[in-house]
Structures are given as C-alpha cells and as structure tokens.
C-alpha cells in the first residue's frame, strides 16, 4: 500500500476524478459533518476542523515568550472558526540538546520550559483562543535530534544528539551522539512538567510531536534507534514512558494527542539506494506499518486520546510537507486504515471513547473534507497552510461562501522556506499572515480618494488594484492581454498545479466583485503608454508590467524549434509533434516544464543546468518532489553542463564528468543556504567532455529580466506625481514577493 501510494504521487493528475477533488466547489454544502462537535476525553470541540502545527520560528521573543505577534496570529485563526488550534513545536529538551539555542540561551522557537516569565504569554494566548469558542493544544516536542542544526558543533563545541550514532541531516559528516538513558529520562520529566504547566495555563491539551524523524521518532523507530542495551533499547519504550508520565502529571481527563507517521516510506521511496547510499543504508530497518499499528495500540493503553497520521521524514521531505504537486487528500487512505484498525480491534481511550483519527495532507477543499468525514475515512480534518492562506476558511465554508476562500497554492516558499532562510512563517497568497499585529483585518479607508492607474494585471497588479479600490481610490487597471493573471496563467498550466489555477480563479473573482462594489475599472486588450497615462490625469501610477524571458547568446538560439518555456506553458500544443525535448535551465521553471513534458505528455526529456545543483534556493519539499518524480518519469538531469550551440537536431554541450560532480538525483541531503558555509564540503573537480543531445524541440528556461521600460519612460515624462514600480518589473521574484508588493502598494497609496 505504501509503495503504491508513494509511486502514485507522481502520476495522480492523469485521473480526472482526483483533479476534481482539488476544486474549490460547494456541491456538498451544507457541511453537516465538518461542523458537528466531537468529544476528546473531557474536551468538547465545536467542529471537526483542526489548525495544524506549523513551526513558529521567530514569532516569539528571543526568550521564547509568546508576545503580541504570536497571540494575534493564533487568535485570527480562532476567530476564523477552527474548532481546535494547535501550536507549532515547543521543545522540552533545552537542557539536553545543544542545537536548540543560540549563544546567550536565545531561542528562535517558543518555550514553555524556560521559567515562569514565559507563562503569561501562554495564558493570554489560551484565553484569546477561548474567547472565540476554539480549544487549544500545545505541541510538545521531545526535541530535534539529528534534524537540528549542526552549528552547535562550531558554536558550542558539542555534538548534536540522536537515539544512536546517526548522521546529521544537514551535514551528514557531522555525527549525532546517542542520548544516555538519564538524558532520555530528563526529557520525559521535562515533558511531564511542560504538560502540567500547560494545563495550569488553561491550555486544553498536549500534542506530542512524534513524526517526520524528529527526536521522538528517532527514539521509537528502529531506523534510527539501534541501541543494544539500556532502558530504551526497546524501540517503543521511550514513547510509552513519555505518555505515561504526562498522564501521571495531568490526570486521566487531560487530552493527549500524538502525531505519528504510519511509515517513513524510505524503502518505498528509494528502493535499491537504501542498500547503496550513505547515509540511507543505515536507516533501512524502518518501522513497518504493522509495527506502527501495534505501537499506536500501546500508546492508547498508556493514555493517548487521538492521533493524526502521515508519511515520510526529512530524507523524503515532500511527503510530510506535501507541495503543490501532491494530490488532494493524499493521506486519506492512511487515516482510513488506522481508523478501521482501531475500530476493528475495539481499541478505546482511557476515557472509554473511540480514538479519533485526524486526516492530514492537502485537505483545503471543503467538498473533499466533508466527503472524507461522511464516508468515515477520518474523524477530523487538519488544515495547516489553508488557514494561513485564509483564516476565515471555516466561517466561509459554513456560510457556503466557498468561492470566497483564498486558496493555498502549496508552494511553501513563505510558510516554510522563509523561516529556513532567516525569516518567520508567512504566506505567499495572504500578505497579512504573520503580520496580524501590523496590518488590520480591513485596511483603513483612504484619507483622500485618488485617481490611480495600475498597469499590468498579474498578481501584484490585481492585488494592488483591488486593495486600493476597496480603500476608496478610483482605480483603472490596464492589461494588454485579453484576460488577467500575467505569469499565473502559464505557471498554472501543468495539471499538477491545480492549486495555482484555483488561486488564479480566486483573483479573477475578487477583481470582478471589487469592480461591482468599488471604483475599479479593468481595461483589457489595451497597452498603456506614457501618453495615455498622462492624458487621463492620474494622481498615482503603479507599474506592474512583469518580466521578459531571456535567451542565451549561443549559436542556433534563434532556430524555429527553440522556444521559451513560458510560451510552451501557454501553448502545450507546441510540443505535440516532438519526441525528444531538451530543456535549458534547471531552475523551477525549467524543472516544472520538464516534469509536465515527461509526466503529463510522455516526452523524452533532458534538462541542462550549468550549476552543480538543480533548483537551488527552492523549498526542499518542492525541489525533492520534482527531482524524485522526474527521475521516475525518465527525465535525464545534467548538472555542471554548459550549452555551447543548438542545431536543428541536437544541442551541443560541454559536461563536467568528474566523479566529484554532485548526484543530480540526490533528494535525501538538503542544499544549505548560501550564507551557511559548509567547511567540510567536497570540492568539485573538472573533467570536461563534449556531448551531443538529440532533440527535436529545445525549451529555454534560463531566467527573466524586469520589463521596466514603461516605468522608466513614465518617470522621464513625469506622467503623474506618484509613480511606483512593483512586482517582476521591479525585481524578478515569486508570487510571494508579488502579492506582498501589491498589498503594500495598495494600502500605501
């Protein structure tokens, strides 16, 4: 089952029914099951919607105390109608793990263990959530272990820890030492104290962070726990003792939730590589599904009240963090399996209640969520990123306003990659996410209504125009194409990117409704010029004219069979008669196009990239997914390869074939950010070889340059007192930067 599931995630979009599952439809409204209450131990939850945990990196102060930012962030999701709010991970192993704190005992994560100085933040947070009728569980994490930062070796001269001698995930050459039994007991006692404190601070339950290869998972999975002696050599022992101790400290009526992966799915993902590749081969004895089900039954006996279940770990990071390309409801089969097993074995909680199973994994589609509950696949629905995108998701679904829900696009650039790069969690499509303490829910009305021109109806232009118009400005939106969307139109062309197509539809409806309610006038099929803008007497002009694709300066780049990726995405028929396709450029545009050509259109594809790594800087989940499933689809990836020329039948390249060139299909080791130097990195040698790659179609994906000519002309001719340049025409970026810029301009006019 696990093997079939993992393999299907690369081809699911060929099934029209599964594509329909990912539409934002309201065919099953009213959602009677989604909005029915449920009892978990002594706590009654008003509906079946759980806000999933997302790491609150950088959202508490440096001591770990929750402040206004974190409180406003969670309160907004409680106000939006979710029945149960869960926090991001809160470690309890600070006095054991050196990787958790920065020098000076500063923390990037919220803490409940530091001292009583952090308590008021948690109490206010719980009270604020309760004020909106929601319950709150704190996610306690026994630690990070081998997936924590290895920088503690340089900054503190201490090795990171794990269950056994395991390689650090980020720098596999750094070993993680085994925890001593006494240290494990200290973590268990810390967790019991944290749970008791949480109960005293009005938090309604605790949620144990036991999946994805974090420290709890490392201690209870034979893949990581290879201890031969001692109290925790039996792989279930640590988890069972942990739950029993929390139950002892908090009593029988305090809810305990446990997050678990049914399988790491490493063998199902990597097959033969599990016996060939370091460090994968030491993890081959992973916990089986049968072992996990037995462990879950023992956890219930120890005191667990409810579970949520997923797949995977850091080495196949796209599984526990499903990116946009993963199918809707990707883990519903797991929830059904666990629910049926618990019921079939007549396993009930210590409160004598059935054990609820929470479904996770791309469930932000109201009809799919409701159907999963009606068909008995699960008992609750967990929404994490969808509630970042739209905190009002539950209220809108209840009212039947599904078309008004701002859909998550699953790119993970803002919610995950942003804090990995040094920021804090945000949202690509919701500029207020993570800034609820800065921006009010409704922007303030403009002090003076202005006549505003917005040029370009991509995401930056559409959001700017709608925001400005709703504040009272009189806005004209110019777009030379016959429809809005800009680069969202080609970007949403692959079937697997249905989430982006949902978002484009949302923006179109938002603009249509704003045009009815406010002074917004779209003008499609009209190219704005400095003369036109000056003649209409605008008081402010916002330029959002996007970017143009670049073309490499090589012989043959102008041949008829050489096209830009963006043009192919707009017109996939351009590839109909081709069989062998060469894609030049291994960034996200090139790899997404290659994945579509191979997986959706059945082409033989080769991708050429000059750099050592494909998609450097892209979120690990997205990058891993694309590389893994391109490999399964037979896509040839050539890194450290220079394009020399293009002929009518081939592309000529020079490859570095040195054995030191990184494996382009490596998805089990992450790429470090540029500002983190790896002193142990292997240097790449040089051994060049000229090669001809047969191709009857060449697709260029070598980047874009800002199309800022109109902005410069408008400034030169002074067409208005206020002229701004945002989006790709200012600096080529992602949807994330475009929406932030559009919103900032809209509220700043």
N, C-alpha and C positions, 0 to 999 in steps of 0.2 A: 504493500500500500504506500509506504513512504517513498520508495523508489519511483512508483508510478506518479505520485504527486509531484515530486521534485522534477522529474522529466517533463511533466505536462506544463509546467510554468513557462516553458519556452515556446509552446505552440498553442496555448489555450485560445488565443484570439481567432483561430480558424473556426471556432464553434460560435455561431451567431447567437445561440441561446445564452452563452456565457457573456457575450458582449452586451446583450440586453440586460443582464444582471447589473451592469455598471452604468445604467442610465438613471438620471435623476427624475424618476417618474413617480406618480402618486396613485397608481392603479389600485393599491390595497388600502388606501385611506378610507375610513378612519383606522388608525393603527392601534387596534384594541389590545393586542398582546404587548406591544412595545411600551404602552403606557398603563400597564397593570402593575400593581405593587407586588413585592416579593419579600419574604421573611428570611433573614440570615441571622441565625442564632437569636439574640434578643433584639436585633435591629430590624425595623421595617423600612424598606426603601421604596419610595413612591413610584418609581418606574424601573424599566429594565435597562436603562442607559447608564453605562459606566464611563466616566472620563478616564482614559488610560494613562499610565505613568509616562512622563517624558522628563528626562533629566533637567532639573532646574539649575543648570550650571550658570553661575554669575548672576543669579536672580535674588539671592540673599546677600546680606552684607558679609564682609570678609571674615567675621567671627562665626558665620553660619546662622545668624539670627534672621528669621523671616521678617522683612520690612514691607513698606508700602507697595513696592513693585510686585512682590510675590503675592501679597494679600489681594491686591486689585486684580491680578491675573487670574487667580482661582475664583474669586468672588464673581467675576464676569461669567465664568462657565457655570457656576451655581445658579446665577440669575437667568442664564440661558435655558435652564430646565433639566439639566442632567440630574439623575436621581442619586448617583454615587460619584463623588470626586475622589480620585486617588492622587497622591503626591508623586513626584519623581523620587528617585532613590535617595535615601538618607542613610549613609553608612553608620555602623556602630562599632567599627574596628579601628578607630583612630589611634588607640594606644597599642595596636599590634602592627598595623600596616604603615610603612613609611611612605608609600606612594600617594596617600590621601591628602596630605597637607603640603603647602608651600613653606619655604623657610619663614620662620616667625609664627608658625602654627596657624597660618591663614588658610582658609578653605574656599574653594570655588563651589562647593555644594552646601545646601542647608544642613544644619546639625541640630540634634536634639540631645546630644550627649555632653556637650562642652561644659556647661554649668547652668545654673538657674537663670543666667542672663538671657538665654535664648528662649526661655519658656513663654514670656508674654507674647512673642511673635506668633507662636503656635496656637496659643489660646485665642488670640484675636482672630487668627485665620479660621479656626474651627467655628467660632461664634459667627463670623461673617458668612461662612458657607451655610450654617444652620439657619441664618436669617432668611435664606431663600428656599428653605424646605429641602435641602440636599444633605446627605450624610457624607462624612469624610473619613477615609482610611489613609494612614501614613505608610508609605512603602519603606520598610526597614531592610537594609542590605547588610548581610554579614561581611561584605567587603568586595573589593575588585579583584584581588589576586593577580593572576598573570595578565589580565587585561587592563591593569592600572599602568600609569606612566612609569617607564623605566628610569626617568630622570632622577629618581631618588638615589640611584647608584652614584651619580655625579654630584648631586646637591647635598646628600646626607651620608654618602659612603655606606649605604645599607642596601642589601638586595631586596627586590620585591618578593612577595611570598605567594605560595600556592599550596595545594594539597600534597603534592610531591615535587620532585625536581622537574619542573616544566619550563619550556622556553617562554620568555615574554612575548606577547602577541606583536607588539610594535617593533621590537628589536629582538628577534629570536636568538641572537648570540648572547643576550643577557639571560642568565639563568634565574629562575624564581625558586627560592629555597622552600623546603617543606615546613609548614607550621608545626610547632611542637604541640603535644596534646594539651599542655597547660594553656597555650595561646588559644587553642580552639575553645577550651572551656571559658576563657576570659571573654571571647566573642559571644558565646552563648549567654553568659551572665550580663554582658553589655546589652544584648538584645532584650533580655527579660526586663532590665531596668528601663530601657527606652520604651518598651511596651507599657510598663506600669506608669511611666511619666506621661505617655500619650493618653492613656485612659484618664489620668488626673487632669489633663489639659483639654478635656472634652472631645478629644478625637475618638471617633466611633468604632474604630477597629484598626488592626495592623495587617499589613500586606507584605508577605515575605518575597524577596527578590531572588527567586531560585531558578532562573532560566538563563539561556544565552551564553553560558560559560563564565559567569561571574563567580565569585569565591564560593558561594553556597553550592552552585552547580559543580564546581571543581571538587568539592568535598563529597558530593553524593553521586558522582558519575565515575565509573571505572576507567573512562577515557583519561581522566585527569588524576584520579585518586588511585595510585598504585602502591599505597602503603602496605607493608607486610606485617607490621607489628603495631601494638598500641590500641588505645580505646577507639580510634576512628578508622582502623583498617577495614572494618566492615562498612561498605560504602553508604549504607542507609543510616548509620549511627548518628552522624552529626545532625542531619535534618530532623530525625526523630527526637533527639535530646533537645534541640533548639525549640521545637514546637511544645514539647512537654514543659520546658522551663517557662516559656511565655504563658502557657495555660496555668501553671502553678502561680505565677506572679499576678495574673489578671483575673483569675477565676473562670468558671465554666461558661459564663454568659457573654464574654467579650469576643467578638468575631475575629477570626484569623483566616486570612485569605492567602493563597500560595500561588505564585506564578511559576509555571514549570514548562519545559519543552518536552513533548512526548518523545522526541528523538533529536539528537544533534544533527542527524542526517548527513554526517560526514562521509560515511562509506557510500551512501546513496548518491552523494554529490560527486565524489572524487574517484570512486572505483579503485582501479589499479594503483593510482597515485598514493593511496593510503599505505601501500607497501613499498613505495619507491622514494617518496619525498620526505625529507626532513623539513619541518618537524611533524608532518602529518602522520607518519607511520607509528609514532608513539601513542597516538590517540585512537588507534583502530579498534580497541576493545571498548567501544562506547556502550552506554546503557541501551538495551533494546526496548521496544515498545512494551513487551510483556513485563520486563523488569520495571519499567516506569509505572505501569498499572499496579503492580504489586506494591511498589513504594508509595503510590498515592493512597492505596487502601490502608497502609500502615500510618501514613500521615493523618488520615481521618481518625484512626483509633487514638492517635496521640493528641488530636484536638483541632485539626484543620476543618474549617466550615465550608470553604468554597475554593474553586480553582479557576484559573484561566490557562489555556494550553496553546502552545505554538510549536514551531520547529526551529532548529538551527542554532548557530553560535557565531562567534566573531569570524571564524575561518570561512564561513559561508554567510556573510553578514546581510545579504539581501533577503535571507529567509526570516530572521527575527525583525528585520526592518523593511517590509515589502515596499519596493519603489513603485513608481507609476506603472511599470511594465507588468507587474504581477496581477493575477486575475482578481476580480471582485470575490470577496468571501473565500479567500484562498485556504483558510484553515477551518472552515465549517466541517469538513469530513473528520477532522481530529476531535472537534467538540462533540460531534455526534457519537463517535466511537467511545469517548470517555464517558459521556452521559449514559449511553446504553450499558456500558460495562458496570458502572456504579449501581445502576438500577437493577441490572441482572444479578449482581452479587448481593443485592439488598443491603448496600452499604449506606448507612445514615450517620449524620454527625452526632456528637455527644449530646446535642440538644434534641435528638430524636427526629431531626428534619432531613429531607433529601438534601444531597450536597449539590448546590447549584454549580453549573459549568458555564463559564463566561466565554463566549466566542470572541476571537480577535482576528485581525487581518483584513483590512480593506472592506469595511462594512458601512461606509458612509453613504449608502444608498438606501433611503427609507423603505422602499418596497422589498429589497433583499433582506434587510434587517428584520422586518416584520414577518416575511415568509420563513426565515430561519427559526423564529420563535414559534410560529403557527405549526410548522412541520416537526417540532420537537428536536431540532438539531442542537439546541442550547437553551439556557435559561435566562441569560443576559447578553447584552451586546456591548462590546467595548469600543469606544470611539476615542482615539487619541488625536491624531493630526486633523481629522474633520472638525474637532472642536477648537483647534487653533484657527482653522480657516474661517469657521463661523460658530462662535459661542452660542448663537441662538438656534443652532440646528435642532435641538429637541422642541423648543417652542414653535418653530416654524413647521416642523413635521406634524406636531399635534394639531396645529391650526389648518393643515392642508396646504401650506404655502411652500411646497417642495421646490417650486421653480425659483423661489427667492433665496434658497440656501446657496451660500457661496461655497462651491465645491473645492475640496482639497485636490491638488494636482499631483501629490506624491513625489515631488522632485527631491525633497529632503535637503535642499540647499540652505534653507533658512532655519528649519526646525532642528536639524542635526549638524549639518556641515558648518553652520555659522558658529556654534559654540566650540566645535573642534578646531576652528581657525582662530579662536580667541574672543568670540562674541558671546552672546547669550541666545537662548531659543527665541526665534521669531517665526514669521510665516510669509511665504512667498506671495500669497494672494490676499493676506489680511495685514495691512501696514500697521494696525494698532496692536497686533499680538506681541506681547512682551513690553508694550508701551501703554498699557491701560492707565498707568499712573501719570502719563504725559499727555495723551490725547483723549479728549472726552468722547463718549459714545457717538454723539452727534456734533459735528463741527459747528462752531458759533457762526451766526449769520454775519455776512459781510457788513462792515460799518458803512461802506459806500458801494452801491451796485455799479460795477464797471462793465463796459463792453469789451469782451475778451475773445480773442481768436486762438484756437488750438489747432495746430497744423499737424496732421498725422493721427490716424485712428488705430494705432497699435495699443497695447495695454497701458503704456504711460499716458498717451493722449486720451484714451477713453476714460480712464480713472480721473485724470486731471479735469476733463470737461464735465463729467458728472458731479464731481466734488464741488467744483467752482459753481456750477449751476444750482446745486442744492443749497449753496450758501447765499444765493440771491443774485449772482452775476448773470449778465446776459451773454451767453456763450455761443459762438459759431464754431463748429468742428469741421475742418476741411480734410477731405481724404480723396486722393487722386484715383484710388481704386473704386470699384463699384460696391464694395462691402467693407465693414470694419474688421479689425483683427490683426492687421500687419503680419509680423512673423509668426503669430499664433496659428495662422491658417496652415502654412506648410509644416510647422512643428507638430501639429496635431494630426497630420495625415496618416502616420502608421496606426494600424488598428489597435496595437497595444497601448497607444497613448490616448485612450478614450477619456481619461481624466482631464487631459488638456482640452479635448473637444468639449467636455462638459463645462469647463471654465469659460471657453470662448462663447458658448451659448449663454452662460450667465451674464457675461459682459454685454452681449448684444441685447438681452432683455433689460438689463439695468439701464442701458442707454436709451432704449425705446421708452421705458417708463419715465425716465428723467425728462425726456423730450415732451412727454404728456403733462408732467407735473410742474415743470420748471421752464425757464427760458434757455433751452438748449436746442439749437438748430443744426442738425448734421447736413453737410453738403458733400455727397459722394460723387465721384467721377469728375471732380474739379481740382485742378492743381493750383495751389495758392502761389502767387508771385508777390514780390515786394510791392509792385504797383497796385495789385488788387488789395493787399492788406492795408496799404497806406490810404487808398481811396475810400475805404469803408470806415475810417476814423476809429480804429480800435484803441483802447487805452492800455491794453496789455496783449502781448502776443507770446504764446508758448509754442516753441518749435519742438516737434517730436517726430522728425522725419526718418528716424531709424538709421539703418546701415546698409552698405552695399557689399556684396561678396567680392573678395579679391581673387586674382588669377595669377598663378606663378609665372615668372618670366623664363619659361623654358620653350625650346623648340617644339612645335606641334600643339601648343596650348590653345590655339585658335581653330583647330580642326572641327568639322561638323559634329563628330561623335563625342566631343568633350563638352560637358555641361556642368553647371553648378548644382550642388546638392539641393539647394533651396528650390531650383526650378524643377528638379525631379520630384521633390516632395509635393510641389503644386500640381505636377502633371506626371503621375506614375506611369502613364502610358508611354512616356519617352523610353522606358526600359523594356517594353513589351517584346521587341524582336531581338533583344540582346540575351546572350547566354553567359558570357564571361565579363564580369564588371570589375574594374579597378577603381577603388575609392582612394583619393589622395587626401590625406589628413585624418589623423586618428584621434581628434577631439570628439566631444559629444555629438556634434552634428554629423561627422563622418561615420561614427560607430552606430548611431541610431539609424542612419540611412543604410548602412551595410546590413544591420540586423533586419530591416524591413525587406531589403532586396533578397536576402537569403531565406529568412524565416517565413515571410509572407508571400514572396514572389518566386521562390525556388531558383534563384540565380546562383552561379558560382562566383564568389566574391573574394577579392584580395584587398586588404586595407594597408596602405603605405603610410608610415609615420616616421618622421626624421628624429624624433626624440626617443629616449630609451623606454618611455612608458606611454601607454595609451590613456587618454582622458585624465591626465594629471590635474589634480585640483577638484575633480568632480567627486561628489559624495560617494563614499566607499560602497554603499549598497547599490547605487545605480551603476557604478563602474563594474562591480563584481558581477551583477546580473548580466549586463550586456556582454562582457567578455566570456562568461561561462556559456551562455546560450548561443553566442556567435560560434564558439568552438564546437558545440554540439551540432550546429547547423552547417559545419564545414567551412566556415569563414577562415581564410588564411590571414594571419596578422603578422606583418613585417615591421618590426621596430628598428631603430637605428638605420633607416633606409632613406636614401636621397633620390628624389626624382630627377633624372637627367634630361629626358626627352620623351615625346609622345609620337607614335607613328599610327597609321591607320589600323594596325592590327595588334599593337602591343605598347606597353610602356617600358622604357629602359630605366633601370635603377642601379644604384650602387649600394650594396648592403654591407654592413659590418657583420661578418660571420664569426667573429671572435667568440669562443666559448664563454667569455665573461659577459656577453650581452644578456640582459635580463630576460627571463622567460616571459613572453608577452601574455601568456595564458595564466599567469600566477594571480589567483584571486584569494589566496589564503594568507598573504602577507600584505599589509596596507602600505600605501605610499605616505611618507611623512610630509608635513607642510614644509615649505621652503625655508621657513625661519627656524626649523628644528634640525640642527646638524647631527648627522649620524657619524661619529668618529670612527666607527667600525665598518663603514660602507665599503664594499668591494669596488675597486676602480675598474672601469671598462676599458679593455684593450682595443686595439684597432687592427682588423684584418679585413680589408675591403675586397668585394667581389662584384663584378658587373653581372646583371641578370636581366633577361627579357621576360616580361609577364604578359602572356597573351590576353588581349581584351578587345571586345568589340564595342565597349562603352566605357568612358572614363568620367568619373564623377569627382568634381573638385569640392573639397570641404576644407579649405586652407585659411578660413577666417573671414572676418568682415572689417570694414573701416567705416567710421562715422560718416554719415551723409549730412554734413553740416554746412553745405554751401548756402542753403536758404537762410540759415541763421546768420552767417557772416554777411550776406547781402542785406538782410533786414537791419542789422546793426549799422552797416555802412550807410544805408539810406535813411536811417532813423524813422522807421515806419510807425513806431509807437513809443511812448515814454518809458514803457516797461517791456523788455524783450528777454525771454528766457529760453534756454536750450536744455532739454532733459531727455532721458532715455538713451537709446543707442546712438542718436545723433550727437550726444554729448560724450558718451563713453560706452563702447560696446560691452554689454553685460548680459545678465539673465533676466527672466521675468521678475525675479526678486527685486533687483535694482529698479526696474521699470515701474513696478507698482508703488514702491516707496517714493520714487521721484514724482510720479503723477499725483500721489496723495499729498506730498509735501507742497508741491506747486499749487494744488487746488485749495488747500487750507491757508496758503500764504499769500494768495492774491488779494 
